[in-house]
């Protein structure tokens, strides 16, 4: 695979993730425990690995569920093979932005390819308000 094609795939994943997984909840500040957040991240990646759109959007709030299936499919298609080889998601930090609380995750894949960064927002009721991949 050429560098140009690889860069194009990365750019596509980034653009799709930012546009598709960015809706935020208006009911943030839940302060879920790190264990709860880790389970949510695992469930999101499990749904992507299985290319299970209904499971994926079912983890989120009303705004998160507005993600359209073709957009989900495009990102899941790129990530599913890497997720199937195995991955590790490490919680790096928590931060506040525009009144919302986010957690930042480093996702490393067992295929030794590029890592990705995931940003997660969880609502008071434990639903995903936003999930951005970079």
Backbone as numpy.savetxt, mean C-alpha at the origin, in Angstrom:
# Nx Ny Nz CAx CAy CAz Cx Cy Cz
15.91 -6.95 -19.48 15.06 -5.78 -19.48 15.96 -4.55 -19.48
15.68 -3.62 -20.32 16.52 -2.42 -20.39 16.23 -1.49 -19.23
17.18 -0.62 -18.98 17.00 0.35 -17.89 15.81 1.24 -18.17
15.63 1.62 -19.42 14.49 2.47 -19.77 13.18 1.78 -19.46
13.05 0.52 -19.84 11.82 -0.21 -19.57 11.61 -0.39 -18.07
12.67 -0.71 -17.35 12.58 -0.86 -15.91 12.16 0.45 -15.26
12.74 1.55 -15.70 12.36 2.86 -15.16 10.90 3.15 -15.46
10.44 2.79 -16.63 9.04 3.00 -17.02 8.12 2.20 -16.10
8.48 0.94 -15.81 7.65 0.13 -14.92 7.61 0.73 -13.52
8.77 1.17 -13.03 8.80 1.81 -11.71 7.96 3.07 -11.69
8.10 3.87 -12.73 7.32 5.12 -12.81 5.84 4.80 -12.85
5.47 3.77 -13.59 4.06 3.38 -13.67 3.52 2.92 -12.33
4.31 2.13 -11.62 3.90 1.67 -10.30 3.75 2.85 -9.36
4.71 3.76 -9.38 4.65 4.93 -8.52 3.42 5.78 -8.84
3.22 6.09 -10.11 2.10 6.94 -10.49 0.77 6.29 -10.13
0.65 5.00 -10.42 -0.60 4.30 -10.11 -0.83 4.27 -8.61
0.19 3.98 -7.86 0.03 3.89 -6.41 -0.36 5.22 -5.81
0.29 6.28 -6.23 -0.02 7.59 -5.66 -1.44 8.00 -5.99
-1.84 7.81 -7.23 -3.18 8.21 -7.63 -4.23 7.29 -7.03
-3.96 6.01 -6.98 -4.98 5.05 -6.62 -5.15 4.83 -5.13
-4.07 4.87 -4.40 -4.15 4.48 -3.01 -4.05 5.66 -2.06
-4.19 6.86 -2.57 -3.97 8.03 -1.75 -5.20 8.60 -1.05
-6.45 8.19 -1.33 -7.56 8.84 -0.64 -7.40 8.74 0.87
-7.61 9.84 1.53 -7.45 9.86 2.97 -8.79 9.93 3.67
-8.79 9.43 4.85 -9.98 9.49 5.68 -10.05 10.83 6.38
-11.25 11.25 6.66 -11.43 12.45 7.47 -11.52 12.09 8.95
-11.38 10.80 9.25 -11.46 10.35 10.64 -10.18 9.62 11.02
-9.09 10.32 10.92 -7.80 9.70 11.26 -7.53 9.85 12.74
-6.27 9.79 13.11 -5.82 9.93 14.49 -6.23 8.74 15.36
-6.29 7.56 14.76 -6.71 6.38 15.50 -5.62 5.87 16.43
-4.36 6.13 16.09 -3.23 5.61 16.84 -3.33 4.10 17.06
-3.53 3.33 15.99 -3.57 1.88 16.17 -2.20 1.38 16.62
-2.19 0.25 17.25 -0.92 -0.30 17.72 -0.07 -0.74 16.53
1.24 -0.79 16.70 2.09 -1.29 15.61 1.69 -2.69 15.14
1.24 -3.55 16.05 0.82 -4.90 15.66 -0.41 -4.86 14.75
-1.35 -3.97 15.06 -2.55 -3.83 14.23 -2.16 -3.30 12.85
-1.29 -2.30 12.83 -0.85 -1.76 11.54 -0.11 -2.81 10.72
0.74 -3.60 11.37 1.48 -4.66 10.66 0.52 -5.66 10.04
-0.54 -5.99 10.75 -1.53 -6.93 10.20 -2.26 -6.31 9.01
-2.57 -5.04 9.10 -3.24 -4.36 7.99 -2.34 -4.35 6.76
-1.07 -4.02 6.94 -0.13 -4.02 5.81 -0.05 -5.42 5.20
0.04 -6.44 6.05 0.09 -7.82 5.55 -1.18 -8.15 4.76
-2.34 -7.76 5.30 -3.61 -8.05 4.62 -3.69 -7.33 3.27
-3.20 -6.09 3.20 -3.20 -5.36 1.94 -2.32 -6.06 0.90
-1.11 -6.46 1.32 -0.22 -7.15 0.39 -0.73 -8.54 0.04
-1.37 -9.23 0.98 -1.97 -10.53 0.66 -3.03 -10.38 -0.43
-3.84 -9.33 -0.31 -4.88 -9.09 -1.33 -4.25 -8.76 -2.68
-3.17 -7.99 -2.66 -2.49 -7.67 -3.92 -1.85 -8.92 -4.52
-1.24 -9.73 -3.69 -0.61 -10.96 -4.18 -1.65 -11.87 -4.82
-2.82 -11.97 -4.21 -3.90 -12.80 -4.73 -4.69 -12.11 -5.84
-4.35 -10.84 -6.09 -5.07 -10.02 -7.08 -6.56 -10.00 -6.76
-6.84 -9.87 -5.45 -8.21 -9.90 -4.94 -8.68 -8.48 -4.64
-9.30 -7.87 -5.62 -9.77 -6.49 -5.54 -10.77 -6.30 -4.40
-11.73 -7.20 -4.26 -12.76 -7.05 -3.23 -12.15 -7.10 -1.83
-11.22 -8.00 -1.63 -10.56 -8.07 -0.32 -9.79 -6.79 -0.04
-9.09 -6.29 -1.06 -8.28 -5.10 -0.91 -9.13 -3.90 -0.52
-10.16 -3.60 -1.30 -10.98 -2.43 -0.98 -11.81 -2.64 0.28
-12.08 -3.90 0.62 -12.83 -4.21 1.84 -12.07 -3.83 3.10
-10.78 -3.65 2.98 -9.96 -3.26 4.13 -10.04 -1.76 4.41
-10.60 -1.02 3.47 -10.59 0.43 3.58 -11.94 1.04 3.88
-11.89 2.35 4.08 -13.11 3.12 4.31 -13.79 3.43 2.97
-14.83 4.23 3.02 -15.62 4.55 1.82 -14.77 5.22 0.74
-13.90 6.14 1.12 -13.05 6.80 0.12 -12.04 5.83 -0.48
-11.46 4.99 0.34 -10.49 4.02 -0.14 -11.13 3.05 -1.14
-12.39 2.71 -0.90 -13.11 1.78 -1.75 -13.45 2.37 -3.12
-13.16 3.64 -3.33 -13.40 4.26 -4.64 -12.35 3.86 -5.67
-11.31 3.18 -5.22 -10.30 2.68 -6.13 -10.97 1.80 -7.19
-10.71 2.07 -8.44 -11.31 1.30 -9.53 -10.52 0.03 -9.78
-11.23 -1.02 -10.14 -10.60 -2.33 -10.33 -9.48 -2.31 -11.37
-9.63 -1.68 -12.52 -8.52 -1.69 -13.49 -7.24 -1.04 -12.92
-7.41 -0.05 -12.09 -6.25 0.59 -11.48 -5.58 -0.35 -10.47
-6.40 -1.01 -9.65 -5.87 -2.00 -8.72 -5.14 -3.11 -9.48
-5.78 -3.61 -10.53 -5.20 -4.71 -11.31 -3.83 -4.34 -11.87
-3.68 -3.10 -12.33 -2.41 -2.68 -12.91 -1.27 -2.75 -11.88
-1.53 -2.32 -10.66 -0.50 -2.34 -9.63 -0.30 -3.76 -9.12
-1.38 -4.48 -8.88 -1.28 -5.86 -8.38 -0.53 -6.74 -9.38
-0.74 -6.52 -10.66 -0.06 -7.30 -11.70 1.46 -7.14 -11.59
1.90 -5.93 -11.29 3.33 -5.67 -11.16 3.92 -6.24 -9.86
3.16 -6.12 -8.78 3.70 -6.52 -7.48 3.49 -7.99 -7.12
2.45 -8.62 -7.60 2.11 -9.99 -7.20 3.28 -10.96 -7.33
4.01 -10.98 -8.44 5.12 -11.94 -8.55 6.19 -11.69 -7.49
6.46 -10.45 -7.17 7.48 -10.13 -6.16 6.97 -10.51 -4.77
5.70 -10.26 -4.51 5.13 -10.62 -3.22 5.15 -12.13 -3.02
4.92 -12.88 -4.10 4.90 -14.34 -4.02 6.27 -14.91 -3.66
7.34 -14.23 -4.03 8.68 -14.72 -3.68 9.01 -14.46 -2.21
8.23 -13.61 -1.58 8.42 -13.29 -0.17 8.87 -11.85 0.01
8.50 -11.29 1.14 8.85 -9.90 1.43 8.89 -9.70 2.93
9.47 -8.59 3.32 9.47 -8.17 4.72 9.07 -6.71 4.77
8.09 -6.39 5.59 7.64 -5.01 5.76 8.05 -4.54 7.16
8.89 -3.52 7.19 9.38 -2.97 8.45 8.81 -1.58 8.67
8.18 -1.40 9.82 7.63 -0.10 10.21 8.79 0.81 10.59
8.91 1.94 9.89 10.03 2.84 10.13 9.71 3.95 11.12
8.55 4.57 10.97 8.22 5.70 11.83 6.75 6.07 11.67
6.33 6.96 12.53 5.00 7.57 12.46 5.20 9.06 12.28
4.35 9.68 11.49 4.45 11.13 11.33 3.07 11.75 11.11
2.98 13.02 11.40 1.75 13.80 11.25 1.87 14.68 10.02
0.78 14.78 9.26 0.77 15.68 8.11 -0.66 16.10 7.85
-0.89 17.41 7.84 -2.19 18.01 7.57 -3.29 17.40 8.45
-2.96 17.15 9.71 -3.94 16.65 10.66 -4.15 15.14 10.63
-3.40 14.43 9.81 -3.52 12.98 9.72 -2.26 12.32 10.28
-2.43 11.12 10.80 -1.28 10.35 11.25 -0.99 9.25 10.24
0.27 9.12 9.89 0.72 8.12 8.92 1.81 7.27 9.53
1.96 6.07 9.01 3.13 5.26 9.32 3.86 4.99 8.00
5.16 4.94 8.10 6.02 4.74 6.94 6.66 3.36 7.06
6.62 2.60 5.96 7.10 1.22 5.95 8.13 1.02 4.84
9.16 0.27 5.13 10.12 -0.18 4.12 9.75 -1.62 3.79
9.56 -1.88 2.50 9.20 -3.22 2.05 10.36 -3.76 1.22
10.98 -4.82 1.71 12.09 -5.48 1.02 11.61 -6.82 0.50
12.04 -7.14 -0.70 11.60 -8.37 -1.34 12.72 -9.41 -1.35
12.34 -10.67 -1.25 13.34 -11.75 -1.24 13.97 -11.97 -2.59
13.44 -11.33 -3.64 14.06 -11.44 -4.97 15.27 -10.52 -5.08
15.57 -9.79 -3.98 16.70 -8.85 -3.92 16.58 -7.70 -4.91
15.38 -7.46 -5.40 15.14 -6.30 -6.26 14.98 -5.05 -5.41
14.56 -3.99 -6.06 14.40 -2.71 -5.37 13.36 -2.80 -4.26
13.66 -2.11 -3.17 12.70 -1.96 -2.08 11.65 -0.94 -2.50
10.53 -0.95 -1.78 9.54 0.12 -1.95 9.24 0.70 -0.57
8.70 1.89 -0.59 8.25 2.56 0.63 6.73 2.61 0.57
6.10 2.26 1.67 4.64 2.31 1.77 4.27 3.29 2.88
3.25 4.07 2.62 2.70 4.99 3.61 1.28 4.55 3.90
0.96 4.40 5.18 -0.34 3.89 5.61 -1.04 4.89 6.51
-2.33 5.08 6.29 -3.19 5.87 7.18 -4.34 4.97 7.58
-4.59 4.85 8.89 -5.68 4.02 9.40 -6.66 4.91 10.14
-7.94 4.71 9.90 -8.98 5.52 10.51 -9.28 5.05 11.93
-10.09 5.82 12.64 -10.47 5.48 14.02 -11.13 4.11 14.11
-11.88 3.74 13.06 -12.58 2.45 13.10 -11.74 1.31 12.55
-10.43 1.54 12.37 -9.54 0.48 11.93 -9.54 0.20 10.44
-10.12 1.09 9.66 -10.15 0.93 8.20 -9.00 1.71 7.57
-8.55 1.24 6.43 -7.49 1.93 5.71 -8.07 3.21 5.10
-7.43 4.33 5.39 -7.84 5.60 4.79 -6.94 5.96 3.63
-5.71 5.45 3.64 -4.78 5.70 2.55 -3.63 4.71 2.59
-3.16 4.33 1.41 -2.05 3.40 1.30 -1.32 3.77 0.02
-0.13 4.35 0.17 0.63 4.86 -0.97 1.91 4.08 -1.09
2.21 3.62 -2.30 3.45 2.89 -2.58 4.36 3.76 -3.41
5.66 3.75 -3.08 6.65 4.52 -3.85 7.83 3.63 -4.14
